[in-house]
Amino acid sequence: MNRTQNLSILGLGIILALVSYWPLFGHLEYWPIRLWDESRNTMNAMEMYQNGFSLTLWFQGAPDFWNTKPPLLIWLQTGFMHVFGPGELAVRLPSALAGLGTVFLLLWFSIRALNRPMVGFISGICLITFQGYVGHHGTRTGDFDALLTFFLTGGILLVFLWHLKSKARYLLLGFLFFGLAAMTKGVVALFAGPGLFLFLWQHKKIKVLLSSSAFYKALLLFPGIPLLYYLIAGLSMPGYLEAMFYNEIGGRYGESLEGHTGGFGYYLEQWFNGRWAYWYWLVLPAMAIALSAKSKKRRQLACLAAWQLLCIFLIISTAGTKIPSYDMPVYPMLALVFGLSIDWFARRISEIKKTGLKYPREVIGGCVIFLLLIGPYSKIAAKQYFPKELPLYADFYPLSYYLKQQWKQGKPIQDVRIVWDGYAAHLLPYIQRAQWEGQRVDFCRASEVKPGMLVWVGQAKLYQSLNQQFHTQSRPLTKGVWELLILKPIKP
């Protein structure tokens, strides 16, 4: 590439980084720790932060047989805790950085494979406008899926580069990415396998792959890396392998765990009702344009994306457990399809031969791209700039917000018990941090409440129940949070 091309790519990269900031990093600490995976991961990382590096995960002083995934994400979160402290930023930075990394991965790939940086630039912006990609359980929370998606996307695109260029290093790097995906979320790293197999089979590359010495070296990276981890973890923590198999394979795929149910059309409904907001009606036209491109490389890339979308959709749709974020790996490939088609459309517009054009054709093409992307980008950026709690959780997180505020303002909490009815992992990080600072605060169940206790309650039904069981002195701390001094039981 000449100097002009390098400067052009540098300019695209700077613009891409700037426009990625608000969707990925803006107000990243605003939300309190979210329930389920983020809260569990936070507690795993805080235990490692306090006790030192470990190959296995712990929760409240005991081996964690609920979160049985390999610890790569937890290691990263623990590392950021040592830099920024054990707060929301440290927990979420791996996901946000993985989102940014995926954006630049699309740009790098479009340069390397297509020699067309604009495809990657458009694809990156499309990616950060998907509501299902940038949001809860995505790039803005400390869940597994954003980091998993980065590694899976890297592996898929590197194998495609091996298909184009027949260079062993791409195959080795691709399998390294798959190995890191497995170290992030276990067997889910296999999601990319069926689509890649069908693509390579379609293009008569399976025999070439199996006859390549690089392929057998690559097996040391994947599945070699995760298998070595599972072996060590199984030997060091009896019962781990049985729990892992049930959580990640037999139980989660074969049946619905933790009430996450849905039929075969669950993900189609999710896509049409918000996760593919703005874009869902363009999927089929964009795929048709990409598959009919004159360039063989573009057609093959669109074909790879189609196989990945189809196979991942079938895998997650036939699984017993249905969770919206399971669709995360489809978004980068979908973004590439839009990048290919929007780039094609802009180029066709800019090539219209008409005398007396007031502006260069490249400017016209750029305006077309801008007009297509500004709407969805504005919506996703505004969503992060003016964050609002989801109505579904309006009555669920007030206590979390209050505890977060107390910790941020350095206000001591003394002789208080936090009472919650149900799974309370989203509260435990705040209680743990207060205890590390020497504050006398603890968690207890409603059944453990006794006269003489000073308790904070964030559930209206639990607040009413305690007032029906005991004489209390109560006062509101903030909307949806009450302080109660438990006096004596109310006699029946």
Secondary structure in CASP SS format (residue, H / E / C, confidence):
PFRMAT SS
TARGET T0000
AUTHOR 0000-0000-0000
METHOD secondary structure of the structure
MODEL  1
M C 1.00
N C 1.00
R H 1.00
T H 1.00
Q H 1.00
N H 1.00
L H 1.00
S H 1.00
I H 1.00
L H 1.00
G H 1.00
L H 1.00
G H 1.00
I H 1.00
I H 1.00
L H 1.00
A H 1.00
L H 1.00
V H 1.00
S H 1.00
Y H 1.00
W H 1.00
P H 1.00
L H 1.00
F H 1.00
G C 1.00
H C 1.00
L C 1.00
E C 1.00
Y C 1.00
W C 1.00
P C 1.00
I C 1.00
R C 1.00
L C 1.00
W C 1.00
D H 1.00
E H 1.00
S H 1.00
R H 1.00
N H 1.00
T H 1.00
M H 1.00
N H 1.00
A H 1.00
M H 1.00
E H 1.00
M H 1.00
Y H 1.00
Q H 1.00
N H 1.00
G C 1.00
F C 1.00
S C 1.00
L C 1.00
T C 1.00
L C 1.00
W E 1.00
F E 1.00
Q C 1.00
G C 1.00
A E 1.00
P E 1.00
D C 1.00
F C 1.00
W C 1.00
N C 1.00
T C 1.00
K C 1.00
P C 1.00
P C 1.00
L H 1.00
L H 1.00
I H 1.00
W H 1.00
L H 1.00
Q H 1.00
T H 1.00
G H 1.00
F H 1.00
M H 1.00
H H 1.00
V H 1.00
F H 1.00
G C 1.00
P C 1.00
G C 1.00
E H 1.00
L H 1.00
A H 1.00
V H 1.00
R H 1.00
L H 1.00
P H 1.00
S H 1.00
A H 1.00
L H 1.00
A H 1.00
G H 1.00
L H 1.00
G H 1.00
T H 1.00
V H 1.00
F H 1.00
L H 1.00
L H 1.00
L H 1.00
W H 1.00
F H 1.00
S H 1.00
I H 1.00
R H 1.00
A H 1.00
L H 1.00
N C 1.00
R C 1.00
P H 1.00
M H 1.00
V H 1.00
G H 1.00
F H 1.00
I H 1.00
S H 1.00
G H 1.00
I H 1.00
C H 1.00
L H 1.00
I C 1.00
T C 1.00
F C 1.00
Q C 1.00
G C 1.00
Y C 1.00
V C 1.00
G C 1.00
H C 1.00
H C 1.00
G C 1.00
T C 1.00
R C 1.00
T C 1.00
G C 1.00
D C 1.00
F C 1.00
D H 1.00
A H 1.00
L H 1.00
L H 1.00
T H 1.00
F H 1.00
F H 1.00
L H 1.00
T H 1.00
G H 1.00
G H 1.00
I H 1.00
L H 1.00
L H 1.00
V H 1.00
F H 1.00
L H 1.00
W H 1.00
H H 1.00
L H 1.00
K H 1.00
S C 1.00
K C 1.00
A H 1.00
R H 1.00
Y H 1.00
L H 1.00
L H 1.00
L H 1.00
G H 1.00
F H 1.00
L H 1.00
F H 1.00
F H 1.00
G H 1.00
L H 1.00
A H 1.00
A H 1.00
M H 1.00
T H 1.00
K H 1.00
G H 1.00
V H 1.00
V H 1.00
A H 1.00
L H 1.00
F H 1.00
A H 1.00
G H 1.00
P H 1.00
G H 1.00
L H 1.00
F H 1.00
L H 1.00
F H 1.00
L H 1.00
W H 1.00
Q H 1.00
H C 1.00
K C 1.00
K C 1.00
I H 1.00
K H 1.00
V H 1.00
L H 1.00
L H 1.00
S C 1.00
S C 1.00
S H 1.00
A H 1.00
F H 1.00
Y H 1.00
K H 1.00
A H 1.00
L C 1.00
L C 1.00
L C 1.00
F C 1.00
P C 1.00
G H 1.00
I H 1.00
P H 1.00
L H 1.00
L H 1.00
Y H 1.00
Y H 1.00
L H 1.00
I H 1.00
A H 1.00
G H 1.00
L H 1.00
S H 1.00
M C 1.00
P C 1.00
G C 1.00
Y H 1.00
L H 1.00
E H 1.00
A H 1.00
M H 1.00
F H 1.00
Y H 1.00
N H 1.00
E H 1.00
I H 1.00
G H 1.00
G H 1.00
R H 1.00
Y H 1.00
G H 1.00
E C 1.00
S C 1.00
L C 1.00
E C 1.00
G C 1.00
H C 1.00
T C 1.00
G C 1.00
G C 1.00
F C 1.00
G C 1.00
Y H 1.00
Y H 1.00
L H 1.00
E H 1.00
Q H 1.00
W H 1.00
F H 1.00
N H 1.00
G H 1.00
R H 1.00
W C 1.00
A C 1.00
Y C 1.00
W C 1.00
Y H 1.00
W H 1.00
L H 1.00
V H 1.00
L H 1.00
P H 1.00
A H 1.00
M H 1.00
A H 1.00
I H 1.00
A H 1.00
L H 1.00
S C 1.00
A C 1.00
K C 1.00
S C 1.00
K H 1.00
K H 1.00
R H 1.00
R H 1.00
Q H 1.00
L H 1.00
A H 1.00
C H 1.00
L H 1.00
A H 1.00
A H 1.00
W H 1.00
Q H 1.00
L H 1.00
L H 1.00
C H 1.00
I H 1.00
F H 1.00
L H 1.00
I H 1.00
I H 1.00
S H 1.00
T H 1.00
A C 1.00
G C 1.00
T C 1.00
K C 1.00
I C 1.00
P H 1.00
S H 1.00
Y H 1.00
D H 1.00
M C 1.00
P C 1.00
V H 1.00
Y H 1.00
P H 1.00
M H 1.00
L H 1.00
A H 1.00
L H 1.00
V H 1.00
F H 1.00
G H 1.00
L H 1.00
S H 1.00
I H 1.00
D H 1.00
W H 1.00
F H 1.00
A H 1.00
R H 1.00
R H 1.00
I H 1.00
S H 1.00
E C 1.00
I C 1.00
K C 1.00
K C 1.00
T C 1.00
G C 1.00
L C 1.00
K C 1.00
Y C 1.00
P C 1.00
R H 1.00
E H 1.00
V H 1.00
I H 1.00
G H 1.00
G H 1.00
C H 1.00
V H 1.00
I H 1.00
F H 1.00
L H 1.00
L H 1.00
L H 1.00
I H 1.00
G H 1.00
P H 1.00
Y H 1.00
S H 1.00
K H 1.00
I H 1.00
A H 1.00
A H 1.00
K H 1.00
Q H 1.00
Y H 1.00
F C 1.00
P C 1.00
K C 1.00
E C 1.00
L C 1.00
P H 1.00
L H 1.00
Y H 1.00
A C 1.00
D C 1.00
F C 1.00
Y C 1.00
P H 1.00
L H 1.00
S H 1.00
Y H 1.00
Y H 1.00
L H 1.00
K H 1.00
Q H 1.00
Q H 1.00
W H 1.00
K H 1.00
Q C 1.00
G C 1.00
K C 1.00
P C 1.00
I C 1.00
Q C 1.00
D C 1.00
V E 1.00
R E 1.00
I E 1.00
V E 1.00
W C 1.00
D C 1.00
G C 1.00
Y C 1.00
A C 1.00
A C 1.00
H C 1.00
L C 1.00
L H 1.00
P H 1.00
Y H 1.00
I H 1.00
Q H 1.00
R H 1.00
A H 1.00
Q H 1.00
W H 1.00
E C 1.00
G C 1.00
Q C 1.00
R C 1.00
V E 1.00
D E 1.00
F E 1.00
C E 1.00
R C 1.00
A H 1.00
S H 1.00
E H 1.00
V C 1.00
K C 1.00
P C 1.00
G C 1.00
M C 1.00
L E 1.00
V E 1.00
W E 1.00
V E 1.00
G C 1.00
Q C 1.00
A H 1.00
K H 1.00
L H 1.00
Y H 1.00
Q H 1.00
S H 1.00
L H 1.00
N H 1.00
Q H 1.00
Q H 1.00
F E 1.00
H E 1.00
T E 1.00
Q E 1.00
S E 1.00
R E 1.00
P E 1.00
L E 1.00
T E 1.00
K C 1.00
G C 1.00
V E 1.00
W E 1.00
E E 1.00
L E 1.00
L E 1.00
I E 1.00
L E 1.00
K E 1.00
P E 1.00
I C 1.00
K C 1.00
P C 1.00
END
